[in-house]
Amino acid sequence: MSDDSSPNSYADALQRDKTNFWQENMQKGTESLQSNEVWEFVSPPNNRKVIGSKWIFKVKVKADGSIERYTARLVEQGFSLRRG
């Protein structure tokens, strides 16, 4: 599988030749969120649904076309939020 394009999902990233780069960046992203106290693990209320999340993967490319770095970002799926 070609590593010159960004994976579309977590499963896709783990099937790539450069799996270790993606896993390393996911670990760094998770550690960054925890060190910046972006989230706190809590039990959800019984009458509420949990907001989902998704990993976004990007291959950053230099102007000459060579790979600069691999990035992974965890984002929440805010479309499931309801006012109030």
Distance bins in CASP14 RR format, pairs under 12 A and 6 or more apart:
PFRMAT RR
TARGET T0000
AUTHOR 0000-0000-0000
RMODE 2
METHOD distances of the structure
MODEL  1
1 7 0 0 0 0 1 0 0 0 0 0 0
1 8 0 0 0 0 0 1 0 0 0 0 0
1 11 0 0 0 0 0 1 0 0 0 0 0
1 12 0 0 0 0 1 0 0 0 0 0 0
1 13 0 0 0 0 0 1 0 0 0 0 0
1 14 0 0 0 0 0 1 0 0 0 0 0
1 15 1 0 0 1 0 0 0 0 0 0 0
1 16 1 0 1 0 0 0 0 0 0 0 0
1 17 1 0 0 1 0 0 0 0 0 0 0
1 18 0 0 0 0 1 0 0 0 0 0 0
1 19 0 0 0 0 0 1 0 0 0 0 0
2 12 0 0 0 0 0 1 0 0 0 0 0
2 15 0 0 0 0 0 1 0 0 0 0 0
2 16 0 0 0 0 1 0 0 0 0 0 0
2 17 0 0 0 0 1 0 0 0 0 0 0
2 18 0 0 0 0 0 1 0 0 0 0 0
2 59 0 0 0 0 0 1 0 0 0 0 0
2 67 0 0 0 0 0 1 0 0 0 0 0
3 12 0 0 0 0 0 1 0 0 0 0 0
3 13 0 0 0 0 0 1 0 0 0 0 0
3 15 0 0 0 0 0 1 0 0 0 0 0
3 16 1 0 1 0 0 0 0 0 0 0 0
3 17 1 0 1 0 0 0 0 0 0 0 0
3 18 1 0 1 0 0 0 0 0 0 0 0
3 19 0 0 0 0 1 0 0 0 0 0 0
3 20 0 0 0 0 0 1 0 0 0 0 0
3 21 0 0 0 0 1 0 0 0 0 0 0
3 22 0 0 0 0 1 0 0 0 0 0 0
3 57 0 0 0 0 0 1 0 0 0 0 0
3 59 1 0 0 1 0 0 0 0 0 0 0
3 61 0 0 0 0 0 1 0 0 0 0 0
3 67 1 0 0 1 0 0 0 0 0 0 0
3 70 0 0 0 0 1 0 0 0 0 0 0
4 16 0 0 0 0 0 1 0 0 0 0 0
4 17 0 0 0 0 0 1 0 0 0 0 0
4 18 0 0 0 0 0 1 0 0 0 0 0
4 59 1 0 0 1 0 0 0 0 0 0 0
4 60 0 0 0 0 0 1 0 0 0 0 0
4 61 0 0 0 0 1 0 0 0 0 0 0
4 65 0 0 0 0 1 0 0 0 0 0 0
4 66 0 0 0 0 1 0 0 0 0 0 0
4 67 1 0 0 1 0 0 0 0 0 0 0
4 70 0 0 0 0 0 1 0 0 0 0 0
5 12 0 0 0 0 1 0 0 0 0 0 0
5 13 0 0 0 0 0 1 0 0 0 0 0
5 16 0 0 0 0 1 0 0 0 0 0 0
5 18 0 0 0 0 0 1 0 0 0 0 0
5 57 0 0 0 0 1 0 0 0 0 0 0
5 58 0 0 0 0 1 0 0 0 0 0 0
5 59 1 0 0 1 0 0 0 0 0 0 0
5 61 0 0 0 0 0 1 0 0 0 0 0
5 67 0 0 0 0 0 1 0 0 0 0 0
5 70 0 0 0 0 0 1 0 0 0 0 0
6 12 0 0 0 0 1 0 0 0 0 0 0
6 13 0 0 0 0 1 0 0 0 0 0 0
6 16 0 0 0 0 1 0 0 0 0 0 0
6 18 0 0 0 0 0 1 0 0 0 0 0
6 21 0 0 0 0 0 1 0 0 0 0 0
6 22 0 0 0 0 1 0 0 0 0 0 0
6 25 0 0 0 0 0 1 0 0 0 0 0
6 55 0 0 0 0 0 1 0 0 0 0 0
6 56 0 0 0 0 1 0 0 0 0 0 0
6 57 1 0 1 0 0 0 0 0 0 0 0
6 58 1 0 1 0 0 0 0 0 0 0 0
6 59 1 0 1 0 0 0 0 0 0 0 0
6 60 0 0 0 0 1 0 0 0 0 0 0
6 61 0 0 0 0 0 1 0 0 0 0 0
6 67 0 0 0 0 0 1 0 0 0 0 0
6 69 0 0 0 0 0 1 0 0 0 0 0
6 70 0 0 0 0 1 0 0 0 0 0 0
6 71 0 0 0 0 1 0 0 0 0 0 0
6 72 0 0 0 0 1 0 0 0 0 0 0
6 73 0 0 0 0 0 1 0 0 0 0 0
7 13 1 1 0 0 0 0 0 0 0 0 0
7 14 0 0 0 0 1 0 0 0 0 0 0
7 15 0 0 0 0 1 0 0 0 0 0 0
7 16 1 0 0 1 0 0 0 0 0 0 0
7 17 0 0 0 0 0 1 0 0 0 0 0
7 18 0 0 0 0 1 0 0 0 0 0 0
7 19 0 0 0 0 1 0 0 0 0 0 0
7 21 0 0 0 0 0 1 0 0 0 0 0
7 22 1 0 0 1 0 0 0 0 0 0 0
7 23 0 0 0 0 0 1 0 0 0 0 0
7 25 0 0 0 0 0 1 0 0 0 0 0
7 26 0 0 0 0 0 1 0 0 0 0 0
7 54 0 0 0 0 0 1 0 0 0 0 0
7 55 0 0 0 0 1 0 0 0 0 0 0
7 56 0 0 0 0 1 0 0 0 0 0 0
7 57 1 0 1 0 0 0 0 0 0 0 0
7 58 0 0 0 0 1 0 0 0 0 0 0
7 59 0 0 0 0 1 0 0 0 0 0 0
7 70 0 0 0 0 1 0 0 0 0 0 0
7 71 0 0 0 0 0 1 0 0 0 0 0
7 72 0 0 0 0 1 0 0 0 0 0 0
8 15 0 0 0 0 0 1 0 0 0 0 0
8 16 0 0 0 0 0 1 0 0 0 0 0
8 54 0 0 0 0 0 1 0 0 0 0 0
8 55 0 0 0 0 0 1 0 0 0 0 0
8 56 0 0 0 0 1 0 0 0 0 0 0
8 57 1 0 0 1 0 0 0 0 0 0 0
8 58 0 0 0 0 0 1 0 0 0 0 0
9 15 0 0 0 0 1 0 0 0 0 0 0
9 16 0 0 0 0 0 1 0 0 0 0 0
9 22 0 0 0 0 0 1 0 0 0 0 0
9 54 0 0 0 0 1 0 0 0 0 0 0
9 55 1 0 0 1 0 0 0 0 0 0 0
9 56 0 0 0 0 1 0 0 0 0 0 0
9 57 0 0 0 0 1 0 0 0 0 0 0
9 72 0 0 0 0 0 1 0 0 0 0 0
10 16 0 0 0 0 0 1 0 0 0 0 0
10 19 0 0 0 0 0 1 0 0 0 0 0
10 22 0 0 0 0 1 0 0 0 0 0 0
10 23 0 0 0 0 0 1 0 0 0 0 0
10 26 0 0 0 0 1 0 0 0 0 0 0
10 53 0 0 0 0 0 1 0 0 0 0 0
10 54 0 0 0 0 1 0 0 0 0 0 0
10 55 1 0 1 0 0 0 0 0 0 0 0
10 56 0 0 0 0 0 1 0 0 0 0 0
10 57 0 0 0 0 1 0 0 0 0 0 0
10 72 0 0 0 0 1 0 0 0 0 0 0
10 74 0 0 0 0 0 1 0 0 0 0 0
11 19 0 0 0 0 0 1 0 0 0 0 0
11 22 0 0 0 0 0 1 0 0 0 0 0
11 54 0 0 0 0 0 1 0 0 0 0 0
11 55 0 0 0 0 0 1 0 0 0 0 0
11 57 0 0 0 0 0 1 0 0 0 0 0
12 18 0 0 0 0 0 1 0 0 0 0 0
12 19 0 0 0 0 0 1 0 0 0 0 0
12 22 0 0 0 0 1 0 0 0 0 0 0
12 55 0 0 0 0 1 0 0 0 0 0 0
12 56 0 0 0 0 0 1 0 0 0 0 0
12 57 1 0 0 1 0 0 0 0 0 0 0
12 72 0 0 0 0 0 1 0 0 0 0 0
13 19 1 0 0 1 0 0 0 0 0 0 0
13 20 0 0 0 0 0 1 0 0 0 0 0
13 21 0 0 0 0 1 0 0 0 0 0 0
13 22 1 0 1 0 0 0 0 0 0 0 0
13 23 1 0 0 1 0 0 0 0 0 0 0
13 24 0 0 0 0 0 1 0 0 0 0 0
13 25 0 0 0 0 1 0 0 0 0 0 0
13 26 0 0 0 0 1 0 0 0 0 0 0
13 54 0 0 0 0 0 1 0 0 0 0 0
13 55 1 0 0 1 0 0 0 0 0 0 0
13 56 0 0 0 0 0 1 0 0 0 0 0
13 57 1 0 1 0 0 0 0 0 0 0 0
13 58 0 0 0 0 0 1 0 0 0 0 0
13 59 0 0 0 0 0 1 0 0 0 0 0
13 70 0 0 0 0 1 0 0 0 0 0 0
13 71 0 0 0 0 0 1 0 0 0 0 0
13 72 1 0 0 1 0 0 0 0 0 0 0
14 20 0 0 0 0 0 1 0 0 0 0 0
14 21 0 0 0 0 0 1 0 0 0 0 0
14 22 1 0 0 1 0 0 0 0 0 0 0
14 23 1 0 0 1 0 0 0 0 0 0 0
14 26 0 0 0 0 1 0 0 0 0 0 0
14 55 0 0 0 0 0 1 0 0 0 0 0
14 57 0 0 0 0 0 1 0 0 0 0 0
14 72 0 0 0 0 0 1 0 0 0 0 0
15 22 0 0 0 0 1 0 0 0 0 0 0
15 57 0 0 0 0 0 1 0 0 0 0 0
16 22 1 0 0 1 0 0 0 0 0 0 0
16 23 0 0 0 0 0 1 0 0 0 0 0
16 57 0 0 0 0 1 0 0 0 0 0 0
16 59 0 0 0 0 0 1 0 0 0 0 0
16 70 0 0 0 0 1 0 0 0 0 0 0
16 72 0 0 0 0 0 1 0 0 0 0 0
17 70 0 0 0 0 0 1 0 0 0 0 0
18 24 0 0 0 0 1 0 0 0 0 0 0
18 25 0 0 0 0 0 1 0 0 0 0 0
18 57 0 0 0 0 0 1 0 0 0 0 0
18 59 0 0 0 0 1 0 0 0 0 0 0
18 67 0 0 0 0 1 0 0 0 0 0 0
18 69 0 0 0 0 0 1 0 0 0 0 0
18 70 1 0 0 1 0 0 0 0 0 0 0
18 72 0 0 0 0 0 1 0 0 0 0 0
19 25 0 0 0 0 0 1 0 0 0 0 0
19 26 0 0 0 0 0 1 0 0 0 0 0
19 57 0 0 0 0 0 1 0 0 0 0 0
19 70 0 0 0 0 0 1 0 0 0 0 0
19 72 0 0 0 0 0 1 0 0 0 0 0
20 26 0 0 0 0 0 1 0 0 0 0 0
20 27 0 0 0 0 0 1 0 0 0 0 0
20 70 0 0 0 0 1 0 0 0 0 0 0
21 27 0 0 0 0 0 1 0 0 0 0 0
21 28 0 0 0 0 0 1 0 0 0 0 0
21 57 0 0 0 0 1 0 0 0 0 0 0
21 58 0 0 0 0 0 1 0 0 0 0 0
21 59 0 0 0 0 1 0 0 0 0 0 0
21 60 0 0 0 0 0 1 0 0 0 0 0
21 67 0 0 0 0 1 0 0 0 0 0 0
21 68 0 0 0 0 0 1 0 0 0 0 0
21 69 0 0 0 0 1 0 0 0 0 0 0
21 70 1 0 1 0 0 0 0 0 0 0 0
21 71 0 0 0 0 1 0 0 0 0 0 0
21 72 0 0 0 0 1 0 0 0 0 0 0
22 28 0 0 0 0 0 1 0 0 0 0 0
22 29 0 0 0 0 0 1 0 0 0 0 0
22 55 0 0 0 0 1 0 0 0 0 0 0
22 56 0 0 0 0 0 1 0 0 0 0 0
22 57 1 0 0 1 0 0 0 0 0 0 0
22 58 0 0 0 0 0 1 0 0 0 0 0
22 59 0 0 0 0 1 0 0 0 0 0 0
22 69 0 0 0 0 0 1 0 0 0 0 0
22 70 1 0 0 1 0 0 0 0 0 0 0
22 71 0 0 0 0 1 0 0 0 0 0 0
22 72 1 0 1 0 0 0 0 0 0 0 0
22 73 0 0 0 0 0 1 0 0 0 0 0
23 29 0 0 0 0 0 1 0 0 0 0 0
23 30 0 0 0 0 0 1 0 0 0 0 0
23 55 0 0 0 0 0 1 0 0 0 0 0
23 57 0 0 0 0 0 1 0 0 0 0 0
23 70 0 0 0 0 0 1 0 0 0 0 0
23 72 0 0 0 0 1 0 0 0 0 0 0
24 30 0 0 0 0 0 1 0 0 0 0 0
24 31 0 0 0 0 0 1 0 0 0 0 0
24 69 0 0 0 0 0 1 0 0 0 0 0
24 70 0 0 0 0 1 0 0 0 0 0 0
24 71 0 0 0 0 0 1 0 0 0 0 0
24 72 0 0 0 0 1 0 0 0 0 0 0
25 31 0 0 0 0 0 1 0 0 0 0 0
25 32 0 0 0 0 0 1 0 0 0 0 0
25 55 0 0 0 0 1 0 0 0 0 0 0
25 56 0 0 0 0 0 1 0 0 0 0 0
25 57 0 0 0 0 1 0 0 0 0 0 0
25 58 0 0 0 0 1 0 0 0 0 0 0
25 59 0 0 0 0 0 1 0 0 0 0 0
25 60 0 0 0 0 0 1 0 0 0 0 0
25 69 0 0 0 0 1 0 0 0 0 0 0
25 70 1 0 1 0 0 0 0 0 0 0 0
25 71 1 0 1 0 0 0 0 0 0 0 0
25 72 1 1 0 0 0 0 0 0 0 0 0
25 73 0 0 0 0 1 0 0 0 0 0 0
25 74 0 0 0 0 0 1 0 0 0 0 0
26 32 0 0 0 0 0 1 0 0 0 0 0
26 33 0 0 0 0 0 1 0 0 0 0 0
26 53 0 0 0 0 0 1 0 0 0 0 0
26 54 0 0 0 0 0 1 0 0 0 0 0
26 55 1 0 0 1 0 0 0 0 0 0 0
26 56 0 0 0 0 0 1 0 0 0 0 0
26 57 0 0 0 0 1 0 0 0 0 0 0
26 70 0 0 0 0 1 0 0 0 0 0 0
26 71 0 0 0 0 1 0 0 0 0 0 0
26 72 1 0 1 0 0 0 0 0 0 0 0
26 73 0 0 0 0 1 0 0 0 0 0 0
26 74 1 0 0 1 0 0 0 0 0 0 0
27 33 0 0 0 0 0 1 0 0 0 0 0
27 34 0 0 0 0 0 1 0 0 0 0 0
27 55 0 0 0 0 0 1 0 0 0 0 0
27 72 0 0 0 0 1 0 0 0 0 0 0
27 74 0 0 0 0 0 1 0 0 0 0 0
28 34 0 0 0 0 0 1 0 0 0 0 0
28 35 0 0 0 0 0 1 0 0 0 0 0
28 69 0 0 0 0 0 1 0 0 0 0 0
28 70 0 0 0 0 0 1 0 0 0 0 0
28 71 0 0 0 0 1 0 0 0 0 0 0
28 72 1 0 0 1 0 0 0 0 0 0 0
28 73 0 0 0 0 0 1 0 0 0 0 0
28 74 0 0 0 0 0 1 0 0 0 0 0
29 35 0 0 0 0 1 0 0 0 0 0 0
29 36 0 0 0 0 1 0 0 0 0 0 0
29 38 0 0 0 0 1 0 0 0 0 0 0
29 39 0 0 0 0 0 1 0 0 0 0 0
29 55 0 0 0 0 1 0 0 0 0 0 0
29 56 0 0 0 0 0 1 0 0 0 0 0
29 57 0 0 0 0 0 1 0 0 0 0 0
29 70 0 0 0 0 0 1 0 0 0 0 0
29 71 0 0 0 0 1 0 0 0 0 0 0
29 72 1 0 0 1 0 0 0 0 0 0 0
29 73 1 0 0 1 0 0 0 0 0 0 0
29 74 1 0 0 1 0 0 0 0 0 0 0
29 75 0 0 0 0 0 1 0 0 0 0 0
30 36 0 0 0 0 0 1 0 0 0 0 0
30 38 0 0 0 0 0 1 0 0 0 0 0
30 39 0 0 0 0 1 0 0 0 0 0 0
30 53 0 0 0 0 0 1 0 0 0 0 0
30 55 0 0 0 0 1 0 0 0 0 0 0
30 72 0 0 0 0 1 0 0 0 0 0 0
30 73 0 0 0 0 0 1 0 0 0 0 0
30 74 1 0 0 1 0 0 0 0 0 0 0
31 38 0 0 0 0 0 1 0 0 0 0 0
31 72 0 0 0 0 0 1 0 0 0 0 0
31 74 0 0 0 0 0 1 0 0 0 0 0
32 38 0 0 0 0 1 0 0 0 0 0 0
32 39 0 0 0 0 0 1 0 0 0 0 0
32 71 0 0 0 0 0 1 0 0 0 0 0
32 72 0 0 0 0 0 1 0 0 0 0 0
32 73 0 0 0 0 1 0 0 0 0 0 0
32 74 0 0 0 0 1 0 0 0 0 0 0
33 39 1 0 1 0 0 0 0 0 0 0 0
33 40 0 0 0 0 0 1 0 0 0 0 0
33 41 0 0 0 0 0 1 0 0 0 0 0
33 53 0 0 0 0 0 1 0 0 0 0 0
33 72 0 0 0 0 0 1 0 0 0 0 0
33 73 0 0 0 0 1 0 0 0 0 0 0
33 74 1 0 0 1 0 0 0 0 0 0 0
33 75 0 0 0 0 0 1 0 0 0 0 0
33 76 0 0 0 0 0 1 0 0 0 0 0
34 40 0 0 0 0 1 0 0 0 0 0 0
34 41 0 0 0 0 1 0 0 0 0 0 0
34 74 0 0 0 0 0 1 0 0 0 0 0
38 53 0 0 0 0 0 1 0 0 0 0 0
38 73 0 0 0 0 0 1 0 0 0 0 0
38 74 0 0 0 0 1 0 0 0 0 0 0
38 75 0 0 0 0 0 1 0 0 0 0 0
38 76 0 0 0 0 0 1 0 0 0 0 0
39 51 0 0 0 0 0 1 0 0 0 0 0
39 53 0 0 0 0 1 0 0 0 0 0 0
39 74 0 0 0 0 1 0 0 0 0 0 0
39 76 0 0 0 0 1 0 0 0 0 0 0
41 50 0 0 0 0 0 1 0 0 0 0 0
42 48 0 0 0 0 0 1 0 0 0 0 0
42 50 0 0 0 0 0 1 0 0 0 0 0
43 50 0 0 0 0 0 1 0 0 0 0 0
44 50 1 0 1 0 0 0 0 0 0 0 0
44 51 0 0 0 0 1 0 0 0 0 0 0
44 52 0 0 0 0 0 1 0 0 0 0 0
48 80 0 0 0 0 0 1 0 0 0 0 0
48 81 0 0 0 0 0 1 0 0 0 0 0
48 82 0 0 0 0 1 0 0 0 0 0 0
48 84 0 0 0 0 0 1 0 0 0 0 0
49 77 0 0 0 0 0 1 0 0 0 0 0
49 78 0 0 0 0 0 1 0 0 0 0 0
49 80 1 0 0 1 0 0 0 0 0 0 0
49 81 0 0 0 0 0 1 0 0 0 0 0
49 82 0 0 0 0 1 0 0 0 0 0 0
50 76 0 0 0 0 0 1 0 0 0 0 0
50 77 0 0 0 0 0 1 0 0 0 0 0
50 78 0 0 0 0 0 1 0 0 0 0 0
50 80 0 0 0 0 1 0 0 0 0 0 0
50 81 0 0 0 0 0 1 0 0 0 0 0
51 75 0 0 0 0 0 1 0 0 0 0 0
51 76 1 0 1 0 0 0 0 0 0 0 0
51 77 1 0 0 1 0 0 0 0 0 0 0
51 78 1 0 0 1 0 0 0 0 0 0 0
51 79 0 0 0 0 1 0 0 0 0 0 0
51 80 1 0 1 0 0 0 0 0 0 0 0
51 81 1 0 0 1 0 0 0 0 0 0 0
51 82 0 0 0 0 0 1 0 0 0 0 0
52 74 0 0 0 0 0 1 0 0 0 0 0
52 75 0 0 0 0 1 0 0 0 0 0 0
52 76 1 0 0 1 0 0 0 0 0 0 0
52 77 1 0 1 0 0 0 0 0 0 0 0
52 78 1 0 0 1 0 0 0 0 0 0 0
52 79 0 0 0 0 1 0 0 0 0 0 0
52 80 1 0 0 1 0 0 0 0 0 0 0
52 81 0 0 0 0 0 1 0 0 0 0 0
53 73 0 0 0 0 0 1 0 0 0 0 0
53 74 1 0 1 0 0 0 0 0 0 0 0
53 75 1 0 0 1 0 0 0 0 0 0 0
53 76 1 0 1 0 0 0 0 0 0 0 0
53 77 1 0 0 1 0 0 0 0 0 0 0
53 78 0 0 0 0 1 0 0 0 0 0 0
53 80 0 0 0 0 0 1 0 0 0 0 0
54 72 0 0 0 0 0 1 0 0 0 0 0
54 73 0 0 0 0 1 0 0 0 0 0 0
54 74 1 0 0 1 0 0 0 0 0 0 0
54 75 1 0 1 0 0 0 0 0 0 0 0
54 76 0 0 0 0 1 0 0 0 0 0 0
54 77 1 0 0 1 0 0 0 0 0 0 0
54 78 0 0 0 0 0 1 0 0 0 0 0
54 79 0 0 0 0 0 1 0 0 0 0 0
54 80 0 0 0 0 0 1 0 0 0 0 0
55 70 0 0 0 0 0 1 0 0 0 0 0
55 71 0 0 0 0 0 1 0 0 0 0 0
55 72 1 0 1 0 0 0 0 0 0 0 0
55 73 1 0 0 1 0 0 0 0 0 0 0
55 74 1 0 1 0 0 0 0 0 0 0 0
55 75 1 0 0 1 0 0 0 0 0 0 0
55 76 0 0 0 0 0 1 0 0 0 0 0
55 77 0 0 0 0 0 1 0 0 0 0 0
56 70 0 0 0 0 0 1 0 0 0 0 0
56 71 0 0 0 0 1 0 0 0 0 0 0
56 72 1 0 0 1 0 0 0 0 0 0 0
56 73 1 0 1 0 0 0 0 0 0 0 0
56 74 1 0 0 1 0 0 0 0 0 0 0
56 75 1 0 1 0 0 0 0 0 0 0 0
56 76 0 0 0 0 0 1 0 0 0 0 0
56 77 0 0 0 0 0 1 0 0 0 0 0
57 69 0 0 0 0 0 1 0 0 0 0 0
57 70 1 0 0 1 0 0 0 0 0 0 0
57 71 1 0 0 1 0 0 0 0 0 0 0
57 72 1 0 1 0 0 0 0 0 0 0 0
57 73 0 0 0 0 1 0 0 0 0 0 0
57 74 0 0 0 0 0 1 0 0 0 0 0
57 75 0 0 0 0 0 1 0 0 0 0 0
58 67 0 0 0 0 0 1 0 0 0 0 0
58 68 0 0 0 0 0 1 0 0 0 0 0
58 69 0 0 0 0 1 0 0 0 0 0 0
58 70 1 0 0 1 0 0 0 0 0 0 0
58 71 1 0 1 0 0 0 0 0 0 0 0
58 72 1 0 0 1 0 0 0 0 0 0 0
58 73 1 0 0 1 0 0 0 0 0 0 0
58 75 0 0 0 0 0 1 0 0 0 0 0
59 65 0 0 0 0 0 1 0 0 0 0 0
59 66 0 0 0 0 0 1 0 0 0 0 0
59 67 1 0 1 0 0 0 0 0 0 0 0
59 68 0 0 0 0 1 0 0 0 0 0 0
59 69 0 0 0 0 1 0 0 0 0 0 0
59 70 1 0 1 0 0 0 0 0 0 0 0
59 71 1 0 0 1 0 0 0 0 0 0 0
59 72 0 0 0 0 0 1 0 0 0 0 0
60 66 0 0 0 0 0 1 0 0 0 0 0
60 67 1 0 0 1 0 0 0 0 0 0 0
60 68 1 0 1 0 0 0 0 0 0 0 0
60 69 1 0 1 0 0 0 0 0 0 0 0
60 70 1 0 0 1 0 0 0 0 0 0 0
60 71 1 0 0 1 0 0 0 0 0 0 0
60 72 0 0 0 0 0 1 0 0 0 0 0
60 73 0 0 0 0 0 1 0 0 0 0 0
61 67 1 0 0 1 0 0 0 0 0 0 0
61 68 1 0 0 1 0 0 0 0 0 0 0
61 69 0 0 0 0 1 0 0 0 0 0 0
61 70 0 0 0 0 0 1 0 0 0 0 0
61 71 0 0 0 0 0 1 0 0 0 0 0
62 68 1 0 1 0 0 0 0 0 0 0 0
62 69 0 0 0 0 1 0 0 0 0 0 0
END
